[in-house]
Amino acid sequence: MIKLFAAACLFLITGLAAFFVSSNKSKTLKLITNWLLVFIGLIALDFFAEAFVFEWLDWNGTTKNDWFFMLWWASVLFWFIYGTRKIFSR
């Protein structure tokens, strides 16, 4: 949970920095909003998998679900880098 909180803080801090640095604030705000909404969607996917799918498969507390978390964190990292580059390039 601490890693997830740290990732959310990193997204918010980067979004705020991009907003304050930008010259076209309305376009940047729209990009940041979309960027954060996809991040929230990734969090919702994680919670859904943990609450329902892994419970149904009896994978909670085992190493059978490690592949999902590796893919999920790779997706979060990719989305962070992609969004940061896109937001700061405008």
C-alpha positions as CSV (number, residue, x, y, z in Angstrom):
1,M,0.0,0.0,0.0
2,I,2.9,2.3,0.7
3,K,4.2,1.8,-2.9
4,L,0.8,2.7,-4.3
5,F,0.6,5.8,-2.2
6,A,4.1,6.8,-3.3
7,A,3.1,6.3,-7.0
8,A,0.0,8.4,-6.5
9,C,2.1,11.2,-4.9
10,L,4.6,11.0,-7.8
11,F,1.8,11.3,-10.3
12,L,0.2,14.3,-8.5
13,I,3.5,16.1,-7.9
14,T,4.5,15.7,-11.6
15,G,1.1,16.8,-12.7
16,L,1.3,19.9,-10.6
17,A,4.8,20.8,-11.8
18,A,3.7,20.4,-15.4
19,F,0.7,22.6,-14.8
20,F,2.7,25.4,-13.2
21,V,5.4,25.3,-15.8
22,S,3.1,25.3,-18.9
23,S,2.2,28.3,-20.9
24,N,-1.2,26.9,-22.1
25,K,-2.8,25.9,-18.9
26,S,-6.1,24.7,-20.2
27,K,-4.6,22.3,-22.7
28,T,-2.1,21.0,-20.1
29,L,-4.9,20.6,-17.5
30,K,-6.9,18.4,-20.0
31,L,-3.8,16.3,-20.6
32,I,-3.0,15.9,-16.9
33,T,-6.7,15.0,-16.1
34,N,-6.7,12.3,-18.8
35,W,-3.3,11.1,-17.5
36,L,-4.5,10.9,-13.9
37,L,-7.8,9.2,-14.9
38,V,-6.0,6.4,-16.6
39,F,-3.8,6.0,-13.5
40,I,-7.0,5.7,-11.4
41,G,-8.2,3.1,-13.9
42,L,-5.1,1.1,-13.4
43,I,-5.6,1.3,-9.6
44,A,-9.2,0.1,-10.0
45,L,-8.0,-2.8,-12.1
46,D,-5.5,-3.8,-9.4
47,F,-8.2,-3.6,-6.7
48,F,-10.7,-5.6,-8.8
49,A,-8.1,-8.3,-9.5
50,E,-7.1,-8.5,-5.8
51,A,-10.6,-8.5,-4.4
52,F,-12.4,-10.7,-6.8
53,V,-10.3,-12.6,-9.3
54,F,-7.5,-13.7,-7.0
55,E,-10.0,-14.6,-4.3
56,W,-12.0,-16.7,-6.8
57,L,-8.8,-18.5,-7.9
58,D,-7.4,-18.8,-4.3
59,W,-4.3,-16.9,-5.3
60,N,-4.2,-14.4,-2.5
61,G,-1.2,-15.0,-0.3
62,T,0.6,-17.1,-2.9
63,T,3.2,-16.5,-5.5
64,K,0.8,-17.4,-8.3
65,N,-0.2,-13.8,-8.8
66,D,3.3,-12.3,-9.0
67,W,3.2,-12.1,-12.8
68,F,0.1,-9.8,-12.5
69,F,1.8,-7.4,-10.2
70,M,5.0,-7.3,-12.3
71,L,2.9,-6.5,-15.4
72,W,0.8,-4.0,-13.4
73,W,3.8,-2.1,-12.1
74,A,5.4,-2.1,-15.6
75,S,2.2,-0.7,-17.0
76,V,2.2,2.1,-14.3
77,L,5.8,2.9,-15.0
78,F,5.2,3.0,-18.8
79,W,2.1,5.2,-18.3
80,F,4.0,7.5,-16.0
81,I,6.9,7.9,-18.5
82,Y,4.7,8.2,-21.5
83,G,2.4,10.8,-19.9
84,T,5.3,12.8,-18.4
85,R,7.0,13.1,-21.8
86,K,3.7,14.0,-23.5
87,I,2.7,16.6,-21.0
88,F,6.1,18.3,-20.8
89,S,6.6,18.3,-24.5
90,R,3.6,20.5,-25.0
